[in-house]
Amino acid sequence: GSAASLERYLTLARRSVREATALRLDEIPIETFDALTRFAVFWMRLYGRTVVPKGEARFLAQVDNLRLEDVRGGLLAESGSGFRLLLDPPASISPDSAEFDVARALAGAFTAGGTDAASNVLAKWDRPVDDEHLWAVIGELVAQLPPSDGTAKALTALQRNASVVQNLAKGVAIARAEAGPEYRPTLFDVIEGA
């Protein structure tokens, strides 16, 4: 019964366009990814690493029910002419981190320390090491970035070494669990260690 704002209609229109394109990553519908990852992947598809006007960035964030403050600084770099998507590794990774952030962190860790460093990041995320959403985001970034890009090179190498990184991450996660105060060895652990 009340007049809706123009901003609401623009958000609905942009969301409808994205749904009409049936955007998928490795056959996984974009709607199944977290909001920050949906935002970042759609941004990469539309704009790559170019600078986007602030109004356009605001509308793109609103499609995923995000505020510009949610993505400013951590995901978008701001300049006088607009915003640019960051591919630099985030400050930290936790079990609540978005798939896009984990992919960026893995690229940075792999560049800095190879498979061991990447496996530590993956273990910090505390989700299955073969999470199909994460590996789909990595594949998407490799496809969208130029082959000469440093992040693309790191993620391509990470894809080639995925099984090694995944196995190392499993080992790191097990070692952390065993070192934790709540760990209690069972009879089976004693027999296997003997």
N, C-alpha and C positions, 0 to 999 in steps of 0.2 A: 503494500500500500504506500510505500514511500519511493521517492526518486533515487535510483542507484547512481553512484558516481561514475564518471567516465573511466576512471582508473580501474574500476571493477570490470567493466566491459572489455577494456584493453587486456587485462589479465586473462579473462575468459577466452578471448580471441586467440591470444598467444598459446594458451594451454590447448585449445582445440587444434591449432595448427600442429603442435607437437604430437598430439594424439593421432591426428590424421596421417602424419608421416610414419606412424607405427615404428618409431625409433627402437631399435634393438641392438644389444651388444652381445655378440656370440649367441644369437637366438634368444636372449633373455630380454623380456620387455623392460623398457626404461623405468616403468612405474614400480618395479620391484626393487630398485636401488634406493638408497637413502637420499634425502632432499639435497644435501650438498653435492653429492656425486651427480645426481640428475642435472643440477644447475651447471656444474663444471663441464660435464660431457656435452650438454646442449650448447654451452658457450663455445667449447672447442669446435664443435661442428659448424656453428654459425660464423665465428670470428677468429678462430685460431688464437694466435698470440698478439693480435693487433689491439690497439687502444680503442675502446668503445665509449661513446658519450655517456655521461652520468645518468641521464634520463633513461636511456636504453638499458643500462645495467640495472637500474631500479626495477623496471618492468620485468626484465628477465628473472630477477630474484623473486619477484612477487608470484611468478608462475608456480614456484615450488613453495609458496607460503613462507618465504624468507624475507627478512628485512635487509637492506643494504648494509646495516651495521653487523649483521651476522656473517657477512663474507668479506667486509672491508678489512684489509690488513693481513688476515690469515690466508685468504684465497684470492683476493684482488689487490693489486697495487694501484694506488691512486696517484694521478698526476693532474696538472692543470687542465688537460683536455679530456680526461676521462679515466677509465679503469682498464687494467690489463690483467689477464689471468696469470697467477703465479704457478710455476711448476717447481719452485724451490721446495726442499723438504720442510715440513712443518716442524715446529719446536719440539713436539713430543707426540708419541703414539700411545693410545690406551685402548681397552676393549670397546670403547664408545666411538672411536675414530671412524670417520667416513672412509669408504673404499678408495675414493680419490686421494684422500690424504695419505692413506697407507701406501698407495701406488707411488706417490711423490716421495714418501719417506724411503721406500724400497730402492727407488732410483738413486737417491742421494747416498744411501748406505752402500749400495753396490759400487757406486763410483768411488767412495772413500775407502771401503774395506773389503770389497768382493763378496763372495758367497757367505762368509762368516758374519759379516756386518749385516747383510740383508736378512739372514736367518734370525738374528737377534731382534730385528725390527718385527719380523713376522711373528715371532714368539711373543713379543710384547702385546700384539694385537689380541692375542688370546682367543682366536677363532680358528676353525679348521684351516690348516695350512693350504689346502687345495680348494678354498672357497671360490666357487665358480664366478661370483660377482666380482671379486677382486681381480682374478685373472682375466675376466672380460674387460675390465677397465684398463688393465695393462695393455691388452691387445688393442683396444680402441686408441689409446695414446700413441702406441707405436704406429698405427695406421694413419693417425691425423698429423703427427709431427713429421717434419722432413728428416730423412735418414741421417743427415749430418748433425742434427740437434743432439746435444749432450744427453738430455733426458731420454730421447729415443734410443740412443746407443746403449745406455745403461739398461733400459727396459727390454731391449732386444736381447742383450746378453743374459738378462734375468730370465727371460722366456726359455732360452737355450739351456739354462742351468736350473730350471724350475724344480726338477726332482731332487737335485742336490740341496737346494735351498730349503725345500719342504722337509726333507729328511733331517737336515741339521736343525731346523726350527722345532721339529718334534723332539729331538734330543735335548735342546735347550729348555723346552717346556717341561719335559720330564725331570731334568736336573733341578729346575726351579721348584717344582712340586716336591721333590724329595728333600730339598734343602729347607722347605718351609716348616714352621713349627707344628702344623697340623698333620704332617706325614707320620704314619706309623707303619713300620715294616711288618709284612705278613710272613707266614711260614713259607709261602712261595718265593718271596724275595730272598729269604735266607738260603733256600735250597738253590735258587738260580745263581746266587753270588758265590756259592761254595765251589 
